[in-house]
Amino acid sequence: MSSAVYPSQPSAGAGPSSSRSNYYRPATIAELAAQAQENLWDPAKGLKHWLRTAEKSRRNAEALLQSNDYERAFVEYAKAATIVLEKLPTHREYQTLLNADQRHNLGMVSLSSPSLCP
């Protein structure tokens, strides 16, 4: 998840308080959304894999939010939401492994978290 605009490990001095020579431009929503889609889905992997992956992304987002890393938290929340709301319903095992109540509950998923505002 590294790019010129959004390095995964900012260099020393990078960030809002750094000097102009080390200017760090926050990523746009479109850039963050694109990062969330990178290598996100492989329909050959099992449904349970994707349920675990979505939960892991949600937990990662919570931890990133606690450390005030809002951009990376956004990316992780977007990954979890995309998997649960868009990708899982298209998975070949979705209708067979989940009963009607489970499918309904996944459709009602609300990534309950504190506000992303500082």
N, C-alpha and C positions, 0 to 999 in steps of 0.2 A: 504494500500500500504506500509506495513511495513515489513522489513526483517532484518536479522542480518547485511547485507551489506548496505542496504539502508533504514535506519529508516525514518519514516515519520516526526518525530520530533527529530532531532539529539540532543543528550545530551549536556550539557554545556561542552565546550572544544572540541567538535567533529568538524571535518572539517580539511581542509588542513593545517591550521596554528597551530593545536593542538600538544601536545607533543606525543612522540612515544607510550606512554601507552594508549592513547586515539585515536590511528590511525583510520582514516576513509578512507577505500578503496572505490574509486568511483565505481559505478556499471558498469558492462560491457554492451555493446549494447544488447547482448542476454538477460541479466537480465532485462534491461529496457523494451525490447520488450515483455518479458514474463509478466511483470507487466501491460503493456498496454492491454494485452489480458484477464487479470483476470476479471471474471464476466462481460464481455463486452457485450454479446449478448443474448437476449431472444426474439426469433421470435414471441412469443405470444403478445408482446407489439406492439402498433401501429406504423406505419411509421412516423407519426408526432412526436411521442415521440423520435424516433431515430434521426430525423432531429434536434430537440431541443438539444438532448444530444451531438450530434456532434458539434453543434455551441457552446454549453457551454464548451466543452473540448477545442475548439479552443480559446475561450476567456480566459479561465484559462491559457492556454499555453502562450498567449501573456502577461498576467500579470506576470507569473512566469519568463518569459524571461526578462521582465523589471527589475525584482528583482534579476537577474543573477542566478536563480535556473535552470540551464540548464538541469539537469537530469529530474526533474519533468516536465519541459516544453517539453522535448522530449517525455515523457510518454503521456502527454496530446495531443500533436500533433499526436502521433501514434494512440491514441484512435480515434481521429477525422478522420484521414485518413482511418483507418481500417473500421470504420462504413460507411463512404461515398463511398469508393472505392470497398470494398469487401462485406460488409454485406447488405447494402441497396438494391443492385440489386437482392439479393436473397429473399427479403421480399415479402410476398404474396400480399401486397398492392402496390408494386412498379409500376406495369404496369397499375393499375386502378386509382390510385390517382394522378400520375404524367403524364403530357402529354409528347410528344416526345421531345419538346424543353427542358423541365425541366430535363428529364432523360439525355439528351445530356449534358446539363450544369453541372449536377452532375458528369458526367464522365470526364468533363474538369476541375474539381475543382483543383485549385492550392492553397494550404494553404499559401497564400502570407504573408510572415512575414520577418522581418529582419533576417539576417544571425544568425545562432545559435552560431557563433563564438564570443568570448568576444571582 
